[in-house]
């Protein structure tokens, strides 16, 4: 029987395409641990990111607020310390909060409510990756995505990202063992955030070979040539230097094979964490939430990575194993914005005045109602666009708008591949008009655009200044108190050995 105040294990992965989780992991994926987790979880089949880019998505996931409120518009926008996160709310309510892994916080605050952080981040914490809307079409070669991730896809036994995720998993497991010892009677919320299966598409041989004959090595939707793409997709192709590469079917297949392989790599890591919870007798008292920050197009339509509102980029897996949420598929569109109010309700935390600025809805409320109280909103205001973009998922429909481009409207039930834009179809004029009214009520796009441009301009000035002369990095430096680890001479060896053992007396 679960304790009245449950523990939380939140597992976030990076760039995992939600269409691969139609109801838990797709049958072709070798992911036994995630499939076992799915079997006992509420599985939100139509879950969407708040923004299809790492830092904006993660700030929104943490805070339950859209990027236009957090002001984390892109991967180099500061996440302000006064924005409450689920770590703040739970910590204030008496939870022990810890983070192992990536959260792509930009700015001097690298904790945002976490009491401790076990690793540094895999990406920089400064303003160096700031886009510039004043220079539309300009590529910033040293940090923009390019298709080298596709042409260079393949096998390696160690990479920058594997080194990182191996460390994330090890330290998260060590933290679970430490929590099991019972030295702190507070419930815990441990967030473990992996950088896989994010590109580069490189995997260890043992996982890569699992997909040698996978039925999904080529996209379901073939490449759409540049001239036939919508304006934003054209900008994304230019931003990734698509015109400089000749991408073959073999390269596409190898990239997807490595991507699937890295899902299996993450699956092993998740399995290890759940196994530790089980062996340390904490599993029954721990709610597990599995989610991604955004997806990856994986060559569908000729597009790669994310940064758009198509399903491969914007849809994410979201599974919650918790009493109060019966296992099974939930088809209602939901959002990563919904994680914060869900955790609060499961923990019995009253958000109080904070509820008024939160854009998320508790998943328990959605399950009770049979639909989300509000349609699902999304925003994007980073590289590859020249003005903020917004989207709304309501029922079977997805609507997207950008002041620089024509509106788009897709019927996802009739057209799940989003090949038929209905925005110009007279038969759907009323649907489009309802979305137009809804978008105008939710967003002032002129103001949004002005605020993004001002933010970019300020950061471009301050970054240049801070890199001129002495440089003090904001990147998180994990603290290791070596004098308090293992056996030291201010400790009693007999007491230490007993205190660090779990279970005791067996």
Residue pairs with C-beta under 8 A, 6 or more apart in sequence:
1 284
2 284
2 285
2 323
3 187
3 285
4 348
5 94
5 95
5 187
5 347
5 348
6 187
6 285
6 286
6 287
6 322
6 323
6 346
6 347
7 179
7 187
7 188
7 189
7 190
7 282
7 285
7 286
7 287
8 90
8 95
8 187
8 188
8 189
8 190
8 286
8 287
8 288
8 289
8 343
8 346
8 347
9 176
9 190
9 192
9 273
9 274
9 277
9 286
9 287
9 288
9 289
10 189
10 190
10 191
10 192
10 288
10 289
10 291
10 339
10 343
11 192
11 193
11 194
11 270
11 273
11 288
11 289
11 290
11 291
12 58
12 61
12 101
12 102
12 191
12 192
12 193
12 194
12 291
12 292
12 293
13 193
13 194
13 196
13 197
13 266
13 290
13 291
13 292
13 293
14 54
14 102
14 193
14 194
14 195
14 196
14 197
14 198
14 292
14 293
15 54
15 197
15 198
15 199
15 292
15 293
15 294
15 295
15 296
15 305
15 306
16 197
16 263
16 292
16 295
16 296
16 316
16 317
17 295
17 296
17 297
17 298
17 312
17 313
17 315
18 47
18 48
18 292
18 295
18 311
18 315
18 316
18 317
18 318
19 295
19 311
19 312
19 315
20 26
20 29
20 263
20 317
21 38
21 43
21 45
21 317
21 319
22 45
23 38
23 43
23 45
23 329
24 34
24 35
24 38
24 39
24 41
24 43
24 319
25 31
25 34
25 35
25 38
25 263
25 267
25 317
26 216
28 214
28 215
28 216
28 260
29 260
29 263
29 264
30 207
30 210
30 211
30 260
30 264
30 267
31 263
31 264
31 267
32 267
32 271
33 267
33 268
33 270
33 271
33 274
34 263
34 267
34 270
34 290
37 270
37 274
37 288
37 290
37 319
37 321
38 319
39 327
40 321
40 327
41 288
41 290
41 319
41 320
41 321
41 325
41 327
42 319
42 320
42 321
42 322
42 325
42 326
42 327
42 328
42 330
42 363
42 367
43 318
43 319
43 327
43 328
43 329
43 330
44 318
44 319
44 320
44 330
44 332
44 334
44 363
45 329
45 330
45 331
46 315
46 331
46 332
46 333
46 334
46 393
47 291
47 315
47 316
47 317
47 318
47 333
47 334
47 335
47 336
48 314
48 315
48 316
48 333
48 334
48 335
48 336
48 376
48 378
48 393
49 57
49 60
49 292
49 293
49 294
49 295
49 314
49 315
49 316
49 335
49 336
49 378
50 56
50 57
50 60
50 61
50 66
50 67
50 335
50 336
50 337
50 359
50 377
50 378
50 379
51 57
51 60
51 66
51 67
51 294
51 378
51 379
51 380
51 381
51 382
52 294
52 295
52 306
52 307
52 308
52 309
52 313
52 314
52 378
52 380
53 74
53 75
53 294
53 306
53 307
53 380
53 382
54 75
54 102
54 104
54 123
54 293
54 294
55 72
55 74
55 75
55 76
55 77
55 79
55 104
55 105
55 106
56 67
56 70
56 72
56 73
56 74
56 75
56 77
56 379
56 380
56 381
56 382
57 293
57 294
57 336
58 103
58 104
58 105
58 293
59 65
59 67
59 70
59 72
59 79
59 83
59 105
60 66
60 67
60 70
60 72
60 336
60 337
60 359
61 291
61 293
61 336
61 337
61 339
61 340
62 85
62 86
62 87
62 103
62 112
62 113
62 340
63 69
63 70
63 83
63 84
63 85
63 86
63 340
63 358
64 86
64 337
64 338
64 339
64 340
64 341
64 358
64 359
64 360
65 83
65 337
65 357
65 358
65 359
65 360
66 337
66 359
66 377
66 379
67 73
67 379
67 381
68 379
68 381
68 388
68 443
68 448
68 451
69 357
69 359
70 79
70 80
70 83
71 77
71 78
71 80
71 451
71 455
72 78
72 79
72 106
73 381
73 382
73 388
73 452
73 455
73 456
74 129
74 130
74 131
74 381
74 382
74 383
74 456
75 104
75 106
75 123
75 129
75 382
75 383
76 106
76 126
76 127
76 128
76 129
76 130
76 131
76 459
76 463
77 106
77 130
77 455
77 459
78 106
78 107
78 127
78 459
79 105
79 106
79 107
79 109
79 112
80 107
80 109
81 107
81 109
81 112
83 112
84 113
84 354
85 112
85 113
85 340
86 113
86 189
86 339
86 340
86 343
86 344
87 97
87 99
87 111
87 112
87 113
87 114
87 115
87 189
87 191
88 112
88 113
89 113
89 340
89 343
89 344
89 349
89 351
89 354
90 97
90 113
90 189
90 343
90 344
90 347
90 349
91 97
91 113
91 114
91 115
93 347
93 348
93 349
94 186
94 187
95 186
95 187
95 188
95 189
95 347
96 115
96 179
96 184
96 186
96 187
96 188
96 189
97 113
97 114
97 115
97 116
97 188
97 189
97 191
98 114
98 115
98 116
98 117
98 118
98 175
98 188
98 189
98 190
98 191
99 111
99 114
99 116
99 117
99 118
99 190
99 191
99 193
100 117
100 118
100 119
100 168
100 169
100 171
100 172
100 175
100 190
100 191
100 192
100 193
101 118
101 119
101 122
101 164
101 165
101 168
101 172
101 191
101 192
101 193
101 194
101 195
102 121
102 122
102 123
102 164
102 168
102 193
102 194
102 195
103 112
103 121
103 191
103 193
104 121
104 123
105 111
105 112
105 121
105 125
105 476
106 125
106 126
106 127
106 474
107 125
107 474
108 125
108 474
110 117
110 121
110 125
110 474
110 475
110 476
111 117
111 476
114 191
117 476
117 478
118 168
118 171
118 172
118 175
118 478
119 164
119 167
119 168
119 171
119 476
119 478
120 475
120 476
120 477
120 478
121 475
121 476
122 160
122 161
122 164
122 195
124 475
125 473
125 474
125 475
125 476
126 463
126 466
126 473
126 474
126 475
127 459
127 460
127 462
127 463
127 466
128 143
128 463
128 467
129 140
129 143
130 456
130 459
130 460
130 463
131 140
131 382
131 383
131 456
132 138
132 456
132 460
133 386
133 387
133 452
133 453
133 456
134 453
134 456
134 457
136 386
137 235
137 238
139 238
139 239
139 241
140 383
144 239
144 240
144 241
144 383
145 199
145 239
145 240
145 304
145 305
146 240
146 241
146 244
146 245
147 240
147 241
147 242
147 244
147 245
147 247
147 304
148 200
149 199
149 200
149 201
149 255
149 304
149 305
150 201
150 245
150 247
150 251
150 252
150 255
150 299
150 304
151 245
151 247
151 251
152 200
152 201
152 202
153 200
153 201
153 202
153 251
153 254
153 255
153 257
153 258
154 201
154 202
154 208
154 254
154 258
155 202
155 203
155 204
155 205
155 208
155 258
156 162
156 202
156 203
156 204
157 204
157 205
159 200
159 202
161 195
161 196
161 198
161 200
161 202
162 196
162 204
162 265
164 195
165 194
165 195
165 196
165 265
165 266
165 269
168 192
168 193
168 194
168 195
168 269
169 192
169 194
169 269
169 272
169 273
172 190
172 192
172 273
173 272
173 273
173 276
175 190
176 190
176 273
176 276
176 277
176 280
176 282
177 276
177 280
177 502
179 188
179 190
179 280
179 282
180 280
180 281
180 282
180 502
181 499
181 500
181 501
181 502
182 502
183 499
187 285
187 347
189 343
192 273
194 266
194 269
196 262
196 263
196 265
196 266
197 259
197 260
197 262
197 263
197 265
197 266
197 296
198 296
199 255
199 259
199 296
199 304
199 305
201 254
201 255
201 256
201 258
201 259
201 262
202 258
203 257
203 258
203 259
203 261
203 262
203 265
204 261
204 265
207 261
207 262
207 264
207 265
208 257
208 258
208 261
210 260
210 261
210 264
211 217
211 257
211 260
211 261
212 257
214 256
214 257
214 260
216 256
216 260
217 252
217 253
217 256
217 257
218 249
218 252
218 253
218 256
218 299
219 252
219 256
219 298
219 299
219 300
219 301
220 300
220 417
221 300
221 301
221 417
221 419
222 302
223 247
223 299
223 301
223 302
224 233
224 301
224 302
225 302
226 234
226 237
226 242
226 243
229 237
229 301
229 302
230 405
230 406
230 408
230 421
231 404
231 405
231 406
232 308
232 384
232 385
232 389
232 402
232 405
233 301
233 303
233 308
235 384
235 385
235 386
236 303
236 307
236 308
236 384
237 243
237 302
237 303
239 307
239 383
239 384
240 304
240 305
242 302
247 299
252 299
255 298
255 299
255 304
256 298
256 299
259 296
259 298
270 290
274 283
274 288
277 283
277 286
280 502
281 503
287 320
287 321
287 322
287 323
287 346
288 320
288 321
288 322
289 318
289 319
289 320
289 321
289 322
289 339
289 342
289 343
290 317
290 318
290 319
290 320
291 316
291 317
291 318
291 319
291 336
291 339
292 316
292 317
293 316
293 336
294 306
294 313
294 314
294 316
295 306
295 311
295 312
295 313
295 314
295 315
295 316
296 304
296 305
296 306
296 312
296 313
297 303
297 304
297 305
297 306
297 308
297 310
297 312
297 313
298 304
298 312
300 310
300 312
301 310
303 310
303 312
303 313
305 313
306 313
306 314
307 313
307 380
307 382
307 383
307 384
307 385
308 314
308 380
308 384
309 378
309 380
309 389
309 391
309 398
309 400
310 418
311 412
311 416
311 418
314 378
314 391
316 336
318 334
318 336
320 342
320 363
321 327
322 346
324 346
324 364
325 363
325 364
325 367
326 367
330 363
330 366
330 367
332 366
332 370
332 371
332 372
333 372
333 375
333 376
333 393
333 394
333 395
334 361
334 363
334 366
334 372
334 376
335 359
335 360
335 361
335 372
335 376
335 377
335 378
337 358
337 359
337 360
337 361
337 377
338 360
338 361
338 362
338 363
338 366
338 372
339 360
340 358
340 360
341 351
341 355
341 358
341 360
341 361
341 362
341 365
342 360
342 362
342 363
342 364
343 349
344 350
344 351
344 362
345 362
345 364
345 365
346 364
351 358
359 377
361 372
361 373
361 374
365 373
366 372
366 373
375 392
375 393
375 394
375 438
376 392
376 393
376 394
377 390
377 391
377 392
377 442
378 390
378 391
378 392
378 393
379 388
379 389
379 390
379 391
380 388
380 389
380 390
380 391
381 387
381 388
381 389
381 448
381 452
385 402
385 404
386 404
387 402
387 403
387 404
387 445
387 449
388 402
388 403
388 445
388 448
388 449
388 452
389 400
389 401
389 402
389 405
390 400
390 401
390 402
390 439
390 442
390 443
390 445
391 398
391 399
391 400
391 401
392 398
392 399
392 435
392 438
392 439
392 442
393 412
394 435
394 438
396 411
396 412
396 413
396 414
397 409
397 410
397 411
397 412
397 431
397 435
398 408
398 409
398 410
398 412
398 418
399 407
399 408
399 409
399 432
399 435
399 438
399 439
400 407
400 408
400 409
401 407
401 408
401 439
401 445
403 445
403 446
403 449
406 423
406 424
407 423
407 432
407 435
407 436
408 421
408 423
409 421
409 422
409 423
409 425
409 428
409 431
409 432
409 435
410 418
410 420
410 421
410 422
411 420
411 422
412 418
414 420
422 428
422 431
422 432
423 432
466 472
487 493
487 496
498 504
